[in-house]
Amino acid sequence: MQPGQILTIVLIIWIIVPILAGYLSARKKRDTSFWVFACVIFPPLVLILVFLPKRDAPPKKQFGQDRESDDSFFPPRD
């Protein structure tokens, strides 16, 4: 195999695995942003996600995603 072919395969894996991790984590009600980031850094982590059970509860609320907060960037229109 040529070095260019190896690089191409690695880049394709680095693109496909995080997309797969995002899909699987959403279906299993896991933290999608964590799993996508973790699989970009270390792609074999997607194998752990494959074998994790599906959660019954919705994913935990993420820091900074408080919908009831009144301190939005844009003030309300009159």
One Martini backbone bead per residue (centre of mass of N, CA, C, O) as a GRO file, in nm:
protein
   78
    1MET     BB    1   0.097   0.036   0.020
    2GLN     BB    2   0.050   0.356  -0.003
    3PRO     BB    3   0.067   0.642   0.179
    4GLY     BB    4  -0.188   0.774   0.049
    5GLN     BB    5  -0.385   0.540   0.113
    6ILE     BB    6  -0.358   0.542   0.419
    7LEU     BB    7  -0.449   0.834   0.462
    8THR     BB    8  -0.728   0.801   0.335
    9ILE     BB    9  -0.835   0.587   0.531
   10VAL     BB   10  -0.801   0.752   0.791
   11LEU     BB   11  -0.984   0.991   0.707
   12ILE     BB   12  -1.240   0.827   0.664
   13ILE     BB   13  -1.258   0.723   0.953
   14TRP     BB   14  -1.262   1.019   1.087
   15ILE     BB   15  -1.547   1.072   0.954
   16ILE     BB   16  -1.736   0.819   1.007
   17VAL     BB   17  -1.720   0.754   1.315
   18PRO     BB   18  -1.851   1.016   1.436
   19ILE     BB   19  -2.117   0.982   1.287
   20LEU     BB   20  -2.186   0.708   1.411
   21ALA     BB   21  -2.174   0.805   1.707
   22GLY     BB   22  -2.403   1.011   1.686
   23TYR     BB   23  -2.623   0.812   1.607
   24LEU     BB   24  -2.598   0.607   1.841
   25SER     BB   25  -2.628   0.808   2.079
   26ALA     BB   26  -2.913   0.902   2.003
   27ARG     BB   27  -3.050   0.617   2.014
   28LYS     BB   28  -2.927   0.571   2.328
   29LYS     BB   29  -2.936   0.835   2.498
   30ARG     BB   30  -2.671   0.999   2.469
   31ASP     BB   31  -2.393   1.198   2.461
   32THR     BB   32  -2.316   1.323   2.163
   33SER     BB   33  -2.075   1.520   2.192
   34PHE     BB   34  -1.889   1.327   2.342
   35TRP     BB   35  -1.877   1.090   2.133
   36VAL     BB   36  -1.770   1.251   1.896
   37PHE     BB   37  -1.514   1.357   2.028
   38ALA     BB   38  -1.396   1.082   2.119
   39CYS     BB   39  -1.389   0.962   1.818
   40VAL     BB   40  -1.187   1.164   1.707
   41ILE     BB   41  -0.954   1.088   1.899
   42PHE     BB   42  -1.080   0.766   1.943
   43PRO     BB   43  -1.235   0.553   1.732
   44PRO     BB   44  -1.271   0.274   1.902
   45LEU     BB   45  -1.505   0.381   2.098
   46VAL     BB   46  -1.748   0.283   1.926
   47LEU     BB   47  -1.752  -0.006   2.048
   48ILE     BB   48  -1.865   0.075   2.321
   49LEU     BB   49  -2.129   0.202   2.214
   50VAL     BB   50  -2.250  -0.053   2.090
   51PHE     BB   51  -2.264  -0.208   2.392
   52LEU     BB   52  -2.443  -0.011   2.504
   53PRO     BB   53  -2.715   0.063   2.658
   54LYS     BB   54  -3.019   0.181   2.664
   55ARG     BB   55  -3.177   0.452   2.773
   56ASP     BB   56  -3.463   0.560   2.949
   57ALA     BB   57  -3.359   0.826   2.986
   58PRO     BB   58  -3.283   1.118   2.921
   59PRO     BB   59  -3.052   1.319   2.867
   60LYS     BB   60  -2.858   1.518   3.008
   61LYS     BB   61  -2.823   1.830   3.097
   62GLN     BB   62  -2.651   2.077   2.966
   63PHE     BB   63  -2.428   2.305   2.993
   64GLY     BB   64  -2.596   2.603   2.887
   65GLN     BB   65  -2.914   2.470   2.836
   66ASP     BB   66  -3.113   2.689   2.959
   67ARG     BB   67  -3.446   2.765   2.881
   68GLU     BB   68  -3.530   2.943   3.154
   69SER     BB   69  -3.355   3.167   3.080
   70ASP     BB   70  -3.327   3.540   3.066
   71ASP     BB   71  -3.013   3.562   2.954
   72SER     BB   72  -3.009   3.674   2.670
   73PHE     BB   73  -2.861   3.829   2.407
   74PHE     BB   74  -3.141   3.917   2.318
   75PRO     BB   75  -3.375   4.128   2.348
   76PRO     BB   76  -3.690   4.178   2.374
   77ARG     BB   77  -3.960   4.254   2.197
   78ASP     BB   78  -4.233   4.495   2.184
   0.00000   0.00000   0.00000
